[in-house]
């Protein structure tokens, strides 16, 4: 075995690294900080997941059909995550491939969590209230006051 072949073997993840990645996927809140995938291909169709969640947040109420479609997408994402996890468990992967797969699974989990929250109606855009507007106005007045305090008086 020459040096190049040894180097190529070193690029593959060890059983310990594989175990570490798999355990990491099952940690509580693994999805926190992960980005939602922009698009996911489901049954040959590209679904813009990020855009779907954004629309859901800005929509007052979802129809039953929309809720059903969201839950179908959740099921498809769960299947994709499970399939990717099987690949991570069984296939011979380089460190780069394993890390890419790990991040993909984590982003699927993030999308699943966000979509479930959306479907349940627990995630909505906060509308500005009069109280918030009043606080913003107060802050602006204070900033204006502080800017003027430092200026010399023309007396």
JOTA-V937742 format. One record per backbone hydrogen bond with DSSP energy under -1.0 kcal/mol. NH is the residue of the N-H (numbers start at 0). CO is the residue of the C=O. If there is no record, write none. Layout:
nh:NH co:CO
nh:NH co:CO
This chain:
nh:5 co:1
nh:6 co:2
nh:7 co:3
nh:8 co:4
nh:9 co:5
nh:11 co:8
nh:12 co:92
nh:17 co:13
nh:18 co:14
nh:19 co:15
nh:20 co:16
nh:21 co:17
nh:22 co:18
nh:23 co:19
nh:24 co:20
nh:26 co:23
nh:29 co:26
nh:31 co:28
nh:33 co:30
nh:39 co:46
nh:41 co:44
nh:44 co:41
nh:46 co:39
nh:48 co:46
nh:51 co:47
nh:52 co:48
nh:53 co:49
nh:54 co:50
nh:55 co:51
nh:56 co:52
nh:57 co:53
nh:66 co:62
nh:67 co:63
nh:68 co:64
nh:69 co:65
nh:70 co:66
nh:71 co:67
nh:72 co:68
nh:73 co:69
nh:74 co:70
nh:75 co:71
nh:76 co:72
nh:77 co:73
nh:78 co:74
nh:79 co:75
nh:80 co:76
nh:81 co:77
nh:82 co:78
nh:83 co:79
nh:84 co:80
nh:85 co:81
nh:86 co:82
nh:87 co:83
nh:88 co:84
nh:89 co:85
nh:90 co:86
nh:94 co:10
nh:97 co:93
nh:98 co:94
nh:99 co:95
nh:100 co:96
nh:101 co:97
nh:102 co:98
nh:103 co:99
nh:104 co:100
nh:105 co:101
nh:106 co:102
nh:107 co:103
nh:108 co:104
nh:109 co:105
nh:110 co:106
nh:111 co:107
nh:112 co:108
nh:113 co:109
nh:114 co:110
nh:115 co:111
nh:116 co:112
nh:117 co:113
nh:118 co:114
nh:119 co:115
nh:120 co:117
nh:121 co:116
nh:124 co:56
nh:132 co:128
nh:133 co:129
nh:134 co:130
nh:135 co:131
nh:136 co:132
nh:137 co:133
nh:138 co:134
nh:139 co:135
nh:140 co:136
nh:141 co:137
nh:142 co:138
nh:143 co:139
nh:144 co:140
nh:145 co:141
nh:146 co:142
nh:147 co:143
nh:148 co:144
nh:149 co:145
